[in-house]
Amino acid sequence: AAGADPAPLDLPWPLASADLKLAHDGGGAPWIIVQTRAAVPLREPFSAGYRIKRTITAVEQKHKDRWSIGDVARIRLEVEAASDMGWVVVDDPVPAGSSIVGQLGRDSALLAAGEQTGGQAWPSFEERRFDAYRAYYEYVPKGRFSTEYTLRFNAAGRFTLPATRVEAMYAPEMFGETPNAMIEVKEP
């Protein structure tokens, strides 16, 4: 119908290499968007308008060469934006059984006291959930900014985390991801 957007057409991924052929029959100036999606593990940082770097440093660590239950780490997220953008979210996963220090009000205020933010962007809101740290920015100018949070490891195990991601909420094609290394936490 005139003026109506047609519904997307989903095609199954072929088992072997294949060609996609399109033809237009009729008047007008049509256009098409072709998008492929696949769940593949991220092996190296990816940038589409944003770059993100994640650094872990020890705040309290029983053994210098490994993480143990009760150790406290500072997570620093550094972002570089290629252009000005409104409503941007930084999403960083947290290992299972860990807790973000400061999420219960005044708990461990001394451990979280060294957290720093930098650059020309400041979070409008932060979520310190059991599964992820998220910082929402109403406005992010072109350039660099950073944020930090403090994490306590409460459970032993080997934790494989999804990628750390920054994304423009209303322009999801503008994003950046960096893979996270496996974290092993041992008994003290």
Buried (B, 14 or more C-beta within 10 A) or exposed (E): EEEEEEEEEEEEEEEEEEEEEEEEEEEEEEEEEEEEEEEEEBEEBBBBBBBBBBEEEEBEBEEEEEBBBEBBBBBBBBBBBBEEBEBBBBBBBBBEBBBBBBBEEEEBEEBBEEBEBEBEBBBEEBBBEEEBBBBBBEEBBEBBBBBBBBBBBBEBEEBEBBBBBBBBEEBEEBBBBBBBEEBBBBEE
